[in-house]
């Protein structure tokens, strides 16, 4: 879609928001395919990454870190537990708290998915110098900040987290 006559930006150019959205969808699909080729998926990658980084010590920490609601995370953890990738244990001092840990199989899966993620990142950056990647990151953050009031209103409306 090319917008002309009175639209923001230069005549005949795709609006930047639309281009970012299209690029995001293409990157999402390609990343999901890369993870699938390594035997995983995005929810698995996000959960294993958060556990492996040590930033999530409990199931509620993990939900916060991954950016999903508790029931969605429970669904993903059930699947990972069935596959033997994680174990959940009740905290001895507070039985309501569950701690999540990787098994040896979970650590091996994490490393396979990390290799796929690194290879994907390398492919996505092909032909783009590091300084331009840094500039792109800076510009995307600025665009995100420009729409932050809209995102803040979504949080007030109760839609602050996405389900992966």
C-alpha positions, -999 to 999 in steps of 0.1 A, spaced: 0 0 0 14 33 -10 -3 64 3 -4 95 -19 -19 130 -19 -19 147 15 -6 118 35 22 121 60 57 116 46 70 118 11 45 112 -18 44 76 -29 62 62 2 46 37 25 38 52 59 65 43 84 41 27 108 28 4 81 64 -5 71 74 -12 107 43 -34 111 50 -53 79 87 -58 89 77 -69 123 54 -95 110 80 -108 85 106 -110 113 81 -127 136 73 -154 111 109 -160 102 120 -161 138 92 -186 146 104 -207 117 140 -206 129 129 -217 164 107 -245 150 136 -258 129 155 -262 163 126 -280 178 111 -252 198 88 -222 196 87 -186 209 69 -193 242 94 -221 249 123 -198 240 111 -169 262 105 -191 292 138 -210 289 157 -178 283 141 -161 314 149 -192 336 184 -195 322 192 -158 327 183 -162 364 160 -132 362 130 -153 371 132 -172 404 95 -180 409 66 -187 386 51 -153 392 86 -137 384 86 -157 352 51 -145 342 62 -109 347 95 -114 328 79 -132 299 50 -107 298 21 -130 301 -7 -136 326 -4 -164 352 -28 -189 335 -10 -185 301 23 -192 317 9 -222 336 -2 -236 302 33 -232 288 49 -246 318 26 -276 318 38 -283 282 75 -278 291 71 -300 321 55 -328 300 84 -326 277 109 -329 306 124 -295 301 114 -279 334 105 -289 369 83 -269 393 88 -272 431 69 -255 459 89 -231 480 96 -246 514 90 -213 532 58 -203 512 38 -232 497 19 -208 474 51 -200 456 64 -223 429 100 -223 418 108 -232 382 141 -249 372 155 -262 339 163 -299 337 194 -311 318 171 -316 287 158 -280 292 193 -266 293 201 -286 261 170 -272 244 179 -237 256 213 -240 239 198 -253 206 173 -224 206 200 -199 215 220 -211 185 189 -207 163 183 -172 177 219 -161 172 219 -174 136 186 -156 129 199 -124 143 230 -127 121 208 -133 91 185 -104 98 216 -81 102 232 -92 69 245 -62 50 237 -37 78 267 -22 96 267 -22 134 264 15 136 232 14 114 218 -14 136 224 8 167 207 38 149 177 16 140 174 5 176 175 41 187 149 51 162 126 22 171 128 31 207 120 67 199 89 55 179 78 33 208 82 63 232 61 84 207 32 60 211 38 53 248 8 73 260 -14 50 239 3 20 254 -1 34 289 -38 38 283 -40 1 273 -25 -8 306 -52 12 324 -78 -6 303 -64 -39 315 -45 -51 284 -10 -46 295 3 -81 288 1 -101 257 -4 -138 255 23 -156 237 
